[in-house]
Amino acid sequence: MTDPGEPEAFDDVNQAVRDEWKAAETLADEACTSPKTARKHLNTLADDGFVATETGANGATLYRRSAESLVVEQAGDILSQVSTEDLRERIAEMREQLTDFQREYSVESPEELAIDRTNELLDESGDGGGEPDDETIRDWKTTRRNLAFANAALSIANARRFVETGSRADNESVSSP
């Protein structure tokens, strides 16, 4: 009888990592198409930057969504929920919050703060006063990440406006007499 507290056994130690990556054959089955067709479309998506590839066991090409496509998707979600004016305000607030963290703890990043905190604890020279907790470090990292996504969303909004404005100007200049 197995102890219910034991973790589940599995055949391949690397399977948990491989679950994120999929071979063209697996995707073809899921898409109800042939592996050749799936591979063709996946390679096009890889060429366009939407899919990342890696060589797997036995030379098979494995596919997963690229980080860039995930950033674009997240930025699109932000733009669908927040106006660009509100987004600019939120970006300013997050920048101010990051500056406040840097001033308060006299370091540039949450990673530096964690290192300083660890060194003080090991050194036991710190007085323990005003010492940041794990939640502060997590908030700093989260704010920094959110700012990066917000900046990406604002950049996309600005690029869209440029493209839309440029398109109208081009159409107007081509008008017939």
Secondary structure, DSSP 8 states (H G I E B T S, - for coil): ---TTS----S-TTHHHHTT-EEHHHHHHHHTS-HHHHHHHHHHHHHTTSEEEEE-GGG-EEEEE-HHHHHHHHHHHHHHHS-HHHHHHHHHHHHHHHHHHHHHHTSSSHHHHHHHHHHHHHHT-S--TT---HHHHHHHHHHHHHHHHHHHHHHHHHHHHHHHHHHHHHHHHT---
